[in-house]
Amino acid sequence: MSKTALRKKYKTLRNDLSNNQIEDLSLDISNQLLKLAIWEHSFYHIFLTIAELKEINTDYILNILSGKDKNILISKSDFNTGDMHSFLLTDNTVIKKNSYNIPEPVDGIPIDNNKTNVVFIPLLAFDNLGNRVGYGKGFYDRFLAQCAPETIKVGLSLFEADPETIDTFETDVKLNFCVTPKRIYHF
């Protein structure tokens, strides 16, 4: 199925969810994540929730990472180059929404993307082969290409895998796992 059709389908499905449903599903995803054998690493990259787009609430995952005393990386997007730059999240990090409502660090301690051990990836849809559909700007594909080859890529989805195989491009980077409220997909 085309990425354009999937984006439309899953944006509509997500928009139909209530805020309470998103909170419950986000908590379920966080609990599923605890079952993965990914917690022995040091550097974890996570996205901060764009509430206006009804994304999964990553606050629960941030709490897990903090409780496990992990180095948490968040990114700042450069819309001129299409790159994402990682910064260490600390108690002193100032977060501000950019013009696209993406919460980002104002400044902070930069960390090379290739130091990332695990990346939690936002997405709209995915298939049973580990292909994913995001918002279509390619930020995560470029970011993942800058990470080490052994970096673990974990998609987070409010919905189960789409039964259709997603059309892919040469630059698309597949997931290692995708975690939904009900299960963990291994690819």
C-alpha positions in Angstrom: 0.0 0.0 0.0 1.3 3.5 -0.7 2.7 5.5 2.1 0.3 8.4 1.2 -2.7 6.2 1.6 -1.4 4.8 4.9 -0.6 8.2 6.3 -4.2 9.3 5.6 -5.7 6.2 7.1 -3.7 6.2 10.3 -3.9 10.0 10.9 -7.7 9.6 10.8 -7.7 6.6 13.1 -5.4 8.4 15.5 -7.5 11.5 15.4 -10.5 9.5 16.4 -8.9 8.5 19.7 -9.7 10.4 22.8 -7.0 11.8 25.0 -7.8 9.2 27.7 -7.5 6.4 25.1 -4.1 7.7 24.1 -2.9 7.8 27.7 -4.1 4.2 28.3 -2.5 2.9 25.1 0.7 4.8 25.9 0.9 3.2 29.3 0.3 -0.2 27.7 3.1 0.4 25.2 5.5 1.4 28.0 4.7 -1.8 29.9 5.3 -3.9 26.8 8.6 -2.2 26.3 9.8 -3.5 29.7 9.6 -7.1 28.2 12.3 -6.3 25.6 15.9 -7.2 26.2 17.2 -3.7 25.4 17.9 -2.3 28.9 21.6 -3.1 29.2 22.6 -0.2 27.0 23.7 3.4 27.8 22.3 5.9 25.2 18.6 5.9 24.4 17.1 8.3 21.9 13.5 9.2 22.3 11.1 11.6 20.7 9.1 14.1 22.8 5.3 13.8 22.2 3.6 16.2 19.8 0.3 16.2 21.6 -1.5 18.1 18.8 -0.9 15.1 16.5 -2.1 12.6 19.1 1.2 10.8 19.3 2.0 8.3 22.0 2.8 9.9 25.3 6.5 9.2 25.8 6.5 10.5 29.4 6.0 7.0 30.7 9.1 5.8 28.7 11.1 8.8 29.9 10.2 7.7 33.5 11.4 4.2 32.8 14.7 5.5 31.4 15.2 7.9 34.3 14.5 5.1 36.8 17.1 2.9 35.1 19.6 5.8 35.1 20.1 5.8 31.4 21.5 8.6 29.2 18.4 10.0 27.4 18.9 11.7 24.1 16.4 14.0 22.4 16.7 15.7 19.1 16.5 19.0 17.5 15.4 19.1 13.8 17.1 21.2 11.2 14.5 21.9 8.6 17.0 23.3 6.2 19.1 20.2 6.0 16.6 17.6 7.1 18.9 16.4 9.8 18.2 15.7 13.5 20.9 16.5 16.1 20.9 14.7 19.4 21.3 16.4 22.8 21.6 14.9 26.2 18.4 15.4 28.3 19.4 16.8 31.7 17.7 18.6 34.6 18.9 21.9 33.0 17.6 21.2 29.5 15.1 23.8 28.4 12.4 22.5 26.0 10.5 24.7 23.6 8.1 23.8 20.8 9.3 24.8 17.3 7.0 26.2 14.6 5.7 22.6 13.9 4.8 22.1 17.6 7.7 19.6 18.0 9.1 19.9 21.6 12.9 20.4 21.2 15.9 21.3 23.4 16.8 25.0 23.1 20.4 24.1 23.6 22.4 21.6 25.6 25.1 19.0 25.4 25.4 17.6 21.9 25.9 13.9 21.4 27.0 12.3 18.2 24.2 10.3 16.6 26.5 7.3 16.2 26.7 6.9 20.0 23.0 6.0 20.2 22.3 2.4 21.3 18.5 2.3 21.1 16.1 4.6 19.2 12.4 4.8 20.0 10.8 5.9 16.7 7.4 7.6 16.2 5.4 6.3 13.3 1.9 6.4 11.8 1.9 2.8 10.5 4.1 -0.3 10.0 3.8 -3.7 8.3 4.8 -7.2 9.3 8.2 -6.9 7.6 9.4 -3.9 9.8 8.7 -1.2 7.2 7.3 2.0 8.7 5.5 5.1 7.6 6.2 8.4 9.3 5.2 11.9 8.4 7.1 11.8 5.1 10.0 14.2 5.6 12.6 11.5 6.0 14.1 12.9 9.2 14.3 9.5 10.9 15.7 7.7 7.8 18.6 10.3 7.7 19.1 10.1 11.5 19.1 6.3 11.5 21.7 6.3 8.6 24.0 8.3 10.9 23.6 5.8 13.8 25.9 2.8 14.2 24.7 -0.3 12.3 24.0 -2.2 15.6 21.7 0.6 16.9 18.4 -1.0 17.9 15.4 0.6 16.2 12.1 0.3 18.1 9.0 1.7 16.6 6.1 2.7 18.9 2.6 2.3 17.5 -0.9 2.9 18.8 -2.1 0.4 16.3 -1.2 -3.2 15.2 0.7 -3.9 11.9 -1.1 -3.0 8.7 -1.8 -6.2 6.8 -0.6 -4.6 3.5 3.1 -4.5 2.7 4.3 -0.9 2.6 5.9 0.5 -0.5 9.5 1.3 0.3 12.4 3.4 -1.0 16.1 2.6 -1.0 16.7 5.0 1.8 14.1 3.6 4.1 15.5 2.0 7.3 13.6 -1.0 8.8 12.7 -1.5 12.4 14.2 -4.2 14.6 11.0 -4.2 16.8 7.7 -2.4 16.9 5.8 -2.2 20.2 2.0 -1.8 20.3 -0.3 -1.8 23.3 -1.0 -5.5 22.7 2.2 -7.0 21.5 5.9 -6.8 20.4 6.7 -7.4 16.8 10.3 -8.8 16.0 11.8 -8.2 12.6 
